[in-house]
């Protein structure tokens, strides 16, 4: 019998060669189909009479190819335009209309002088961009050393968010008229980065995530994890995908490090002028700084860098995860995969 699982309002049927997702959003019925065709997978999203087709390339083993192979010849602006067009089709096809929340406004940084907004997504060069933003907004951070720099940086920039009282009377006009940009990243690569940062790296914060994790994991699953070993990636993934992850007092802190981009920055409701990708981080960062006429501000700061071993690490951790958990992961981040045209290997599900 074919395995079947839920994606929110979606019912998903998985076989070796086909995935069928039936969804209902506000009275709309959408079918999402994927099937193998030679060495390619074809995704087909239908909304009544409209038909949107997305091609995903794989090798003969069903593994995804690098996105950069298909977009390496594109400029930052043309790549962003392609992603934006794709995002609009997905938002329309799935009839996504979500009000902008206060939480999302907190994630939007403001440079009132340059009339620009940046929505910060954790684990997508967000700290590097906040360093740049501190210069743009005149925050003096040079005298603050690690390990307190990051905490102080995030604290100070809170007052430069669209949620701040300074912008309370004009924030909706700013959303409509200011330049807006965001950076996105492959969902799995982003979660692996969050796992390494939160569960494996020594913390300079008062909050000890590994200890918190072990206590909550026992409360939820009745399994006591050893204090002598690292939190495994499978346990971490099981933890963040838990049903009550976002309920008040639930299993996991409401942490943006593993929230979907849609919940952090609401790209279906906010029309971002530029969407950069972590996969083209250096090039897209240069483009944004030129666009903002702010190259001189960032020249004295280290440029954001994508780790060279990211792809290898992601595959190593992904291989540790069971198929049922992989399906749950795709469940949880399906909108990010579809909206920003990221790939996944269906045969692994």
C-alpha positions in Angstrom: 0.0 0.0 0.0 1.3 3.5 -0.8 2.2 5.6 2.1 -0.1 8.6 2.8 0.6 11.6 4.9 -0.8 15.1 5.6 0.5 18.5 4.7 -1.7 20.8 6.7 -4.9 20.9 4.5 -3.1 18.8 1.9 -3.5 15.0 1.5 -0.5 13.5 -0.1 -0.1 10.1 -1.8 3.4 8.9 -2.5 4.5 6.1 -4.8 7.9 5.4 -6.3 7.2 7.6 -9.4 4.3 9.9 -8.5 3.3 12.3 -5.8 -0.2 13.7 -5.8 -1.2 16.5 -3.5 -4.8 17.6 -3.2 -5.3 20.8 -1.3 -8.2 23.1 -0.5 -7.5 26.8 0.3 -10.5 29.0 0.7 -12.7 26.9 -1.5 -10.1 26.4 -4.2 -9.0 22.9 -5.1 -5.5 22.6 -6.3 -3.7 19.5 -7.6 0.0 19.2 -7.4 1.5 16.3 -9.4 5.0 15.1 -9.9 6.2 12.2 -12.0 9.4 11.0 -13.5 9.9 11.7 -17.2 13.3 10.4 -18.3 15.8 12.1 -16.0 13.4 14.9 -15.0 10.5 15.4 -12.7 7.6 17.5 -13.8 5.6 19.5 -11.3 2.2 20.6 -12.3 0.1 23.0 -10.2 -3.4 23.6 -11.4 -5.9 26.2 -10.2 -9.2 25.7 -12.0 -8.4 26.8 -15.6 -4.9 28.1 -15.0 -2.0 25.7 -15.4 1.5 26.4 -14.1 4.3 24.0 -14.9 7.6 23.8 -13.0 10.5 21.7 -14.2 12.9 20.1 -11.7 16.1 18.4 -13.0 17.5 15.3 -11.4 20.3 12.9 -12.2 19.7 9.3 -13.1 19.8 8.3 -9.4 17.0 10.8 -8.5 19.4 13.2 -6.8 18.8 16.9 -7.3 21.3 18.9 -9.4 22.8 22.1 -8.3 20.5 25.1 -9.0 23.6 27.1 -9.9 24.1 24.9 -13.0 20.8 26.3 -14.4 21.2 29.9 -13.4 24.9 30.5 -13.5 24.6 32.6 -16.6 21.9 34.9 -15.2 22.6 38.2 -13.6 21.4 39.0 -10.1 18.6 41.1 -11.4 17.4 38.6 -14.0 17.7 35.8 -11.5 15.6 37.7 -9.0 13.0 38.6 -11.7 12.7 34.9 -12.5 12.2 34.0 -8.8 9.7 36.8 -8.3 7.7 35.6 -11.3 7.7 32.1 -10.1 6.7 33.2 -6.6 3.7 35.1 -7.9 2.5 32.1 -9.9 2.7 29.9 -6.8 1.0 32.4 -4.5 -1.8 32.8 -7.1 -2.2 29.1 -7.9 -2.4 28.2 -4.2 -4.6 31.3 -3.5 -2.3 32.3 -0.6 -3.6 35.5 1.1 -2.2 35.8 4.6 -2.4 39.1 6.5 0.9 40.7 7.5 1.5 40.1 11.3 3.3 42.1 13.9 5.8 39.3 14.1 6.6 39.7 10.4 7.0 43.5 10.9 9.6 42.9 13.6 11.7 41.0 11.0 11.7 44.0 8.5 14.6 46.4 9.0 14.2 50.0 8.0 16.8 52.4 6.5 14.7 55.6 6.4 17.4 57.6 4.7 17.6 55.3 1.7 13.9 54.4 1.9 14.6 50.7 1.9 13.3 47.7 3.8 15.1 44.3 4.4 13.4 41.3 5.8 15.9 39.3 7.8 15.7 35.5 7.6 18.0 33.7 10.1 20.7 31.4 8.6 20.6 33.4 5.3 23.6 35.7 6.0 21.3 37.6 8.4 24.1 38.6 10.8 26.3 39.9 8.0 23.4 41.9 6.7 22.6 43.3 10.2 26.2 44.4 10.5 25.8 46.3 7.2 22.4 47.7 8.5 24.1 49.0 11.6 26.3 51.1 9.4 23.5 52.2 7.2 21.5 53.4 10.2 24.4 54.9 12.1 24.6 52.5 15.0 28.1 52.5 16.5 29.1 48.9 17.2 32.9 49.1 16.8 33.6 49.1 20.6 31.5 46.0 21.3 33.5 42.7 21.2 32.4 39.1 20.9 30.8 37.2 22.6 28.3 40.0 23.1 28.4 41.6 19.7 25.6 39.5 18.1 23.2 39.9 21.0 23.8 43.6 21.1 23.5 43.9 17.3 20.1 42.2 17.3 18.9 44.2 20.3 19.8 47.6 18.9 18.4 46.9 15.4 15.0 46.1 17.0 14.5 49.8 17.2 15.0 50.0 13.4 12.3 47.5 12.5 9.1 48.3 10.9 7.3 47.3 14.1 9.1 50.0 16.1 7.1 52.9 17.5 9.0 55.3 15.3 7.3 54.0 12.2 3.9 53.1 13.7 2.0 55.8 11.7 3.6 55.3 8.4 4.6 51.6 8.2 1.9 50.6 5.6 2.8 53.4 3.3 6.5 52.5 3.7 5.7 48.9 2.8 4.0 50.1 -0.3 6.6 52.7 -1.5 10.0 51.8 -0.1 12.5 49.5 -1.9 12.2 46.0 -0.4 14.5 43.0 -0.5 15.0 39.5 1.0 17.5 36.7 0.8 16.4 33.0 0.7 18.1 29.7 1.0 17.4 26.0 0.2 15.2 24.9 3.1 17.2 21.8 4.0 20.5 23.7 3.8 19.1 26.4 6.1 17.9 23.9 8.7 21.2 22.0 8.7 22.9 25.4 9.4 20.5 26.1 12.2 21.2 22.6 13.7 24.9 23.1 13.6 24.6 26.6 15.1 22.1 25.7 17.8 22.8 22.1 18.7 26.5 21.6 18.1 28.3 24.9 18.4 29.2 26.4 21.9 26.7 29.1 22.7 27.7 32.6 23.9 24.1 33.1 25.1 22.7 32.5 28.6 20.1 30.2 27.0 21.5 26.7 26.6 19.6 25.1 23.7 21.0 21.6 24.0 19.9 21.3 27.6 16.5 22.8 26.8 16.2 20.4 23.9 16.9 17.3 26.0 14.3 18.3 28.6 11.6 19.1 26.1 12.4 16.1 24.0 11.8 13.9 27.1 8.6 15.7 27.9 7.2 15.1 24.4 8.6 11.7 23.4 9.4 10.1 26.7 13.0 9.4 25.6 15.9 10.7 27.7 18.8 11.8 25.6 22.4 11.5 27.0 24.1 14.6 28.1 27.4 13.0 26.9 26.6 13.0 23.2 25.6 15.6 20.7 22.0 16.1 19.7 21.5 14.1 16.5 20.2 15.7 13.4 17.3 13.3 13.2 16.3 14.1 16.8 16.6 17.8 16.0 14.4 17.5 12.9 11.8 15.4 14.8 11.8 18.1 17.5 11.2 21.1 15.2 8.6 19.3 13.1 6.5 18.4 16.2 2.8 19.2 15.9 2.8 21.7 18.8 5.9 23.5 17.7 4.2 26.9 17.4 1.6 26.6 20.2 2.0 28.8 23.2 3.9 26.7 25.8 4.4 24.1 23.2 7.4 21.8 22.6 9.7 24.3 20.9 10.5 27.9 21.2 8.9 30.1 18.5 12.3 30.4 16.9 12.8 32.0 13.5 15.9 29.8 12.8 13.6 27.0 11.7 10.4 28.8 10.7 9.5 28.9 7.0 10.3 32.0 5.0 6.6 32.5 4.4 6.0 32.8 8.2 9.0 35.1 8.7 8.6 37.5 5.7 5.2 36.7 4.1 6.4 37.0 0.5 2.9 36.5 -0.9 1.7 39.6 0.9 4.8 41.8 0.6 6.0 42.5 -2.9 9.8 42.4 -2.5 11.6 44.2 -5.3 14.7 41.9 -5.1 14.9 38.3 -3.9 18.5 37.3 -3.5 19.7 33.7 -2.9 22.2 32.2 -0.5 23.5 30.1 -3.4 24.6 33.3 -5.2 25.3 35.3 -2.0 28.4 37.3 -3.0 27.1 38.4 -6.3 23.6 39.2 -5.0 25.0 41.1 -2.1 27.1 43.3 -4.4 24.1 43.9 -6.5 22.0 45.1 -3.6 24.7 47.4 -2.3 25.0 49.0 -5.7 21.2 49.2 -5.9 21.2 51.0 -2.5 24.3 53.1 -3.5 25.8 51.9 -0.2 29.0 50.2 -1.4 31.2 52.5 0.7 29.3 51.7 3.8 30.0 47.9 3.5 33.5 48.1 2.2 35.0 48.0 5.7 33.0 44.9 6.7 33.7 41.3 5.7 31.6 40.2 2.8 29.0 37.5 3.5 30.4 34.1 2.5 28.7 30.8 1.7 30.5 27.8 3.3 32.3 25.8 0.6 31.4 22.5 2.3 27.7 23.2 2.6 26.5 20.8 0.0 28.5 17.9 1.4 27.4 18.5 4.9 23.7 18.7 4.0 23.9 15.4 2.2 25.7 13.8 5.1 23.0 14.9 7.6 20.1 14.2 5.2 21.3 10.6 4.8 20.8 10.1 8.5 17.1 10.9 8.3 14.4 8.2 7.8 12.0 8.4 4.9 8.9 9.2 7.1 10.8 12.1 8.7 11.9 13.3 5.2 8.2 13.4 4.2 7.3 15.4 7.3 10.1 17.8 6.5 8.8 18.3 3.0 5.3 18.8 4.5 6.5 21.6 6.7 8.6 23.5 4.1 6.6 22.7 0.9 5.8 26.4 0.3 9.4 27.5 0.6 10.4 24.7 -1.9 7.7 25.7 -4.4 7.8 29.4 -4.0 11.6 29.9 -4.5 12.0 27.0 -7.0 14.1 24.8 -4.8 14.6 21.1 -5.7 14.2 17.9 -3.8 14.7 14.3 -4.8 11.3 12.6 -4.8 12.8 9.1 -5.0 14.1 9.6 -1.4 10.6 9.9 -0.1 
